[in-house]
Structure formats: structure tokens, C-alpha cells
């Protein structure tokens, strides 16, 4: 096969890394079109998500839309891979027969062979970036050994498998050579990294090694599990200037009852102590977390406890989603999905309304401060930027007036110093102090 190929990546940033690894093996055989291209293509490759109900619906809708494009002659063939097709490998081909080929999420040999590329050739650390060229995600492990009662990832992706440090450092060097200046470290559970290979938690060691790669200026951590959190990671955040004072740590709940039902291996007291320790050990740290509303066992009392905890902890960033009963999980087999959808949605809305006020208070507290930011883009006469306290795609942005700059686009991918002048609950406005 040859010709033009376009990808569509759905779900989390871990899927994006998979897509980029696949594309790195295809870029010599195909003309790779941007994901937002409206041009016809010979092959559309869709990387799907199958985590929860809403994500599955989004993936199916995207496939059906691609089928319509194929009927109109805009697409030659459709190939689907990723979590949805891994999870429903027997059902999906019969449900949507217009798709030309289905592949899973573990190993891409069959997919590459279908596309006419040898599966046993090429650089395993190769990447064809689909993010802006100055930042990239670095997936440090695959799968998960946790058994959270609501989560389907372990039986979709398999057991936890760490990528060796040397391979990750090599990949980071490759990315830095492409102009990447910010690495976002991701995995299903980043703090579990190294236990299978080195019989110890090795995330802190990995962060140190990555920070030694020439060209990398920022390293931020996503998806950290709270149980047995390694304190040497906090030392890296506090002492290593390249490690952002930013932590994405999905907590999911605070009620002992709900955490027990979730199989999270922590209780409320442990969680509160961990948050206090993070703030004490890393002054100024920004914490992003995720919560679930309506999990079995969550009554009004447990939900109120969650609200009280969010008021107390003052998370700078917080996202949430409604519990989705997923077949094959412990929760689906042993708990009744007893909280109605309307109640779940009401609780979600109440939680996010509370968080909106907390986020606004945090952002307003930054007015007058001077911060270093990276320039992500240029739009409507403003530079679109982030500081170490904002992660791409999930957090707000800092908009900087660039009046007087002759070529603002030349600043994309560089660092500049700005002063915050205004804020809302999501975004900030700033003025430029100086630039590279």
C-alpha cells in the first residue's frame, strides 16, 4: 500500500503516543496528512478509546462519521485500532462492517503489516509528532496492575510493563532533536514505574535522567496514583529546576466507604496526609485531580464529604466525570449501579460549580506575579502561552498581548517572561516583560 494517510486519535494522551509511534513507521511509505485535514485520503486510521460509556460513544460516532465520508468517496479505506477495538474485538466487525480492518491496542505488528510496512523494522523510539513541535508526551509504561473496581484498563491493556530508562532517555533525545522542549510524562500509573524492571519505584531516577537531556527545559508528571506515593519524586519537584511544580494525581473520592468500594488502596486520612505532604515539600505546587460522582456507595453523606474535602484541599485544577458501569469490571459484577443518572449529573454540576470558584480564586491570586511561559501559538493578536502550572489540552491558557512584536509567530515554541494582569476561572491575561 501507499498514498495518503490520515489519523484520528481519540481518548487520552497515551493513545496519542501510540499513534505517533505507528506514524513514525509509516512516514516513509505514506504522505501523512494532518489530523484536522479535510482533504480526501487513501486510508483513515482511527485510534479509539473504550474506557467509559461517553468515550465509547465518541469513538463509535467517529467511526460512523468516517463510514459516511467513505461512502462519499473522501476516504479509500478505514482501519481502526486502540482500546475500543481491543475490548470489543469480536463484536465490532459485525456491528460496523464498512470498516476495512480492525486491530487491537497491544502491539502494532498486524496493523503495520496490513499497511504494507514490515513489523520488525524501524526504530521503536521513533515519533511522528502530532502535537506542536515544542512539547510531547512520553509514555513510560503500558498496562496497569491496579484493580480499581470501576476501571477496564487492566483487561484492555494488560499488566504493567515499564519501558527501560535507557530507551526513554533515547526517545527524549530524539524528541529534543525535533525541537521538543517540554516532556509530559504519562502512564496509567506513573508512580508505579520501575517496579517490574528494577524491583523499586524508579520515577524519580527517570526524572533526573530526563532532565539531563540537552534541549529539554520542562518535565511535568501526569496520572500519579496516590497509594504508596514515592516521596523522592517530591524531592525532584522541589530541587530539580526542570521538573515542573505540577502534579496530576487522580484521587477519585475521599469517603472511606467509596474509596473501599473503588479498591483504591487508600483511605481519606491517607489522602489528606498526602496532599499536606505535597504542599509542604513542594512550596507553590499546583495540583490537578479527578473525581468520580455517583459511584456505588456514594450517598448524599459521602458526596457532602467529597465537597467538604474539595473546599479544604483547594485543588488548583479539578476535573470530574460520572460513574459508568463497565462490563467485566469488579464494580459491574459486584455492585448495583444505584445512583441515577440525573443524580450523578446534579452532583457533578455541584462539584464543578464549587471548583469553578476555587479556580477563580487561585487565578486571581496570581495577578501581578511574573512568570516564565512557553508560547504555544498565536491567535487574534495574542500569544497563547502556558506556565509550568498549566498542562496543554487540559488546563487554561495565558494570553499575552504582543503589540509591537514584528513577527509574533516566530515566538511559538520559545520561552518568554510575562506579568499576569487579569484572570478568570480558566484563563489569564498577561503583558510581556522580555523574550528569548
N, C-alpha and C positions, 0 to 999 in steps of 0.2 A: 504494500500500500504506500501511497504518497499523496501529496496535495496539501490542502489547508486543514488545520485542526484547531478547534476552539474548545476551551474548558469552561465548566461552570462548577464552582466549588461551594457547597452548602455546609452549614454546621460550623464547627469550631475551627480554631486556627490550627489544630493538629491535622485536620483534613487538608488545610491549605499546604502544609509542609509535604504531605503525601502527593498532592497534585504537582508541586514544584519538583519533587524528586522524579516523578514519572515524566514530566515535561523535559527534564534535563536529558533523558534518554531518547527523547523523540525530536529534539530541536534540529538535528541534522537530517532527519528523514521527512519532516513536515515544515510547512510555513505555519508558525504558531500565531494565531490571532488573539488580540486582547479579549479578556472576558466580557467586556462591555461592547464588543464589536457587533454591529448589525449586518455585517457582510455575510453572504452565503458561505458555508464551509462544507468541506467534504465529510468531515467527522466532527461530531459534538461529543465530548467526553464529560459526563456528569458524575461528580463525586458527591455522594449522598450522605445524609445524616439519618440515623434511626434511633436517637436517644430517647425522646419523649414524643407524645402524640402530636404536638404542634410541629415539631421538626419533621416527623414522618409525613405529615400532611403537606408541608412546604416542599419536601423532596418529590413527593408524588405529583404535586401540582406542576413543578418544574419539568418533570419528565413528560407529563401530558402536554404541556405547552410546546416542548421540543417536538413531540409527535405531530402537532399541528403545523409547526414550521417545516417538518419533513414532508408532510402532505402538500405543502405549498411549493416544494422544491427548493427551500432555502437551506436544507441540510441533506447531505447524502446518507450518512449512517449515524446512528445513535448508539453509543456504548456507555453503560452505567456501571459504576463500581462504588465502593465505600460501605458504610455501616448499614444502610437500608438493605442493599442487595446481599450483604453478608448475612444479615439477620433473617431475611425472608428469601433465601436463595431458591427454595422450592416453589414458593407462591408467585413471586413477581413475574417470571417469564410468561406464565399463563394469564396473569392479570393485564399485562401490557405487552402483547405480542409484537407490537410495532417496533419495540426496541430490538436492535440487531444483535446485541451481545450484552451479557450480564457477567460481572466479576465481583469478587469479594473485597474485603478490606485488609487481608493479611497476605502480604507478598503480592507482587505485581507481575510475576513471570508470565502467566497466561494472558494478561492484558497486553503486555508488551509484544508477545508473540502474535497475538491477534492483529496488532497494529504493524506487524512486519519488522519488528526490531528484536534482535537477539536478547533473550532474558539474562544471559550470563555474561554480558559485556557491559562496559561503561563504568563510570566512577560512582560508587554507592553514595558518596557525599555530594554529588553534583546537584545543583539547584538552578532552575529557571525561575527567577523571581516573578511573582505576580503581585507583590506589594511594591510600593515606591522603593526605589533602589537604595535608599539610605537606612531602611530598617528591615529586619527579617526575623521570623520565628525560628527557634532552634528546638526541635523535638528531641528530648534527651532519653526518652524511654517509650516503650509501647506496652499496651495492656495494663492490667491492674490486678493486684492480689487482694484488694479490699473487697468486702462483700456487703456494701451498703444495700439495704433491703429494697430500695426503690430503683436501683441502677442496673441497666442491662449491659453496660460496657464490658464487664469481665467475660461474659459468654459471647460477646460480639468480637472483641479484640484479643481475648485470651489472657494468659498470665503476664505479670510484669516482666519486661525484658529491657534492661538498661543498655544503652549504646555506650561502648567503651570511651573513656575520656579522650584517648588519642584520636579516635575518629571524630569526636565532637570538636576538638581543637582544630583538626584538619578542615572540617566543614566551616568553622568560624573563620579560619584564614582564607578559605575560598570566598566566603561571603564578604569579608573585608576587602578582598581584591576586586570585588564587584562594586565597591563603594559603600557597603553597609557600615553604618556607624553605631547602630543600636541593635542589640540582640534581645529578643524576648524569649526567655527560657520557658518551655512548656512541656507538659506530660499529663497523663491522667492524674498523677500524684508526684510532683517534683521532689518532695522531701523524702520519698522512698528510694530515690535514685541511689544506685550502687550496692544495695543490699544483696542482690543476686550475684553480681560480679565480684565484689570486693568484701562482702560479708560485713559491711559497715555503711552507714549513710554518708555519701560522698559528695553531696551537693555543694557544700562549702569549698571543698577541694576543687571541684569543677569550676565554680565561680572564679576562684583565684586563677586557675589556668586560663580561662577565657579572657580574663582581664589583662593578661599578658600578651594577647594577640594585638599586634600593631594595627591601628586604624579603628579598633572598637573603643568607643567612648562611653557608652551606656549599656548596662546589662540589667534587665528587670525580670522579676520572677512571677510567674502565674501558677495557679492551680496547686496550692500547697495544702496538704491535709493536716489538720490540727493535731491528731494523735501522735505522740512521740516526736513532736517537732524538734529538729536539731538546733540547739542554741548557737552552734558555731556559724550557722547561716546568718544569725543576727549580728555576729561579730563582723562578718563580711559586709553587711549592710552599713554598719556603724563606722567601719575603719577603711573600707576599700572605696575610694572616690568614684570608681567606675560602676559600682553596684548601686542602683537607684534605691533610694529610701521609699520603696513602694512594694507592697506585698498583696498579692491576690490570694486570699485564703477562704475558700467556700466553707462556711460554718453550718449552714442549712437550718439550724434551730438552736435554742438554748434550753428548752424544757427537758429535764431529765427523762421524763416519760417518752417524749417524742424522739429524743436522741437515742434512747434504748431501742425503740421500735425501728429506727433507721439503721441500727447496727453501726453507729459512728465511732464506737470505742472511746468516747469521751463523755463527760457529763457537764452540767452547767458550771460547776465550780472550776473544773479544769479549764474550760473555755475562757472564763473570766480571768483566771490567773494568767493564761497565755497572752491574752490581749494586754493586760497590765505589763507583763514582762516585755512584750514587743515595744510598747511605748516608752518604757523605762530604758531599755537597752539601745534603742534607736530613736533618739530625740528627733521629732519632726516627721516620723514615718507616716506615710499615707496608707491606710488600709482599705482594700476593696474586698467585699464579701458577697456571698449569695445566700439567700434564704428560700425555703420552700413553705408555702402556705397550704393548709388542708391535708397534711399527711395524716394517715390513720393514727389516732391517739391525740390529735390536736383538737381539744375543745376550746371553749371561749377562755377558760382559765389559762391554758397553755399558750394560746395566742396572745393574751394580755401579757404573759411573761415575756414573750418574744418582743412585743412593743416596748416594754419597760427596759429590756436589755439593749435594744437599739438606741433608746433615749440615753441610756447610761454610757454605752460604748462610743457613741458619736462617730460611727464609721464615716470616713470622708466620701466613700463610694459604696453603694449597695445596690445590687440587683436582686430580683426575686422572680419565681415562677410558681405556678400552681402544681400541686402533686398530680402526677399522671400515672395511673396504674398500668404497669407494663408486664405483659405476659412473660412468664419464665422467671420473673424476679421473685425473691423471697416474699416481698410485700404483697404481690398479687396472689401468691399461693397460701399465705397465712393470715392476711389481714383483710378486713372488709373496707372497701373504699367508702367510708361512712359520711364523709363531708361532701355535701352537694356542691355542684359546680358554681352556683350563684354565691354560696357562702365562701368558697375558695377565692372567687373573683373579688368579692367585697373585702375580704381580709387582705388580699394582695393590694387592692387600691388603697386601703387604710395604711398599710405598711409603707407603700411608696409615697403617699402624701406626707407621712411623718418624715421619711428620709429626705424628701424634697426640701423641707425646712432646714434640716441639718446640713445638707449640701450647700444651701444658700448661705447659711451662717459661716461655714468653712470658707467658701469662696470670697465672701465679703471681708473675712479676716485677712485675706491676702492683699487687699487693696493697699497700695503704697510700697509693697515689697518689690525688690529687684531680683529677678530670676534669670537663669540661663535656659534657653529654649532651643529646640530643634525645629526647623522650618519644614513643614510637611507639604505646603502648597501655597498657591496664590489665587485668590478669588475675590471678585467685586472690590478691587482696590485694596485688599487687606492680605497680609501674610497669615496663613493658617499654621499655628505652631502648637507645641506641647512642651511642658517642662518635665522633669523627672517624675512629677506627681500625676501625670496623665499618660495612660497607655492608649495606643492607637485603636480605633474602631469601637472601644467600649466606654471611653471617658469623654469628657468635654474637651474643648479646644480653647486656645488663646489666640485672639485675633489682634493683629498688630498693624497699626496704621503705618504705611511705608511711603507716605508723601515725600517726595524729594529723592527717592531711590531711583536711579536711571533705569535699571533692569531688575525688577523685583524677582523675576523667575530665576535669576542667577543665584539667589539665596536659598532656593529649595535644596534641602539636604545639608545645610550648614547650621552652625550654632550662632545665635545672637543673644545679646543681653537686653532685657526689657524691664519696664516698670509697670506693674499692674495698676490700672486706673479705674476699672469698673468691673462688676461681676453680676451674674445671675446664678441660678442654681446649677446650671450646666457649664456655661462658658464664661470666659473672662475677656476683657479688653485691655490692651497694653500699648505703651509707646516704646519705641526703640531707643536704646541707650547707645549701643555700638554693635558692630557685626564683624565677622571674620573677613 
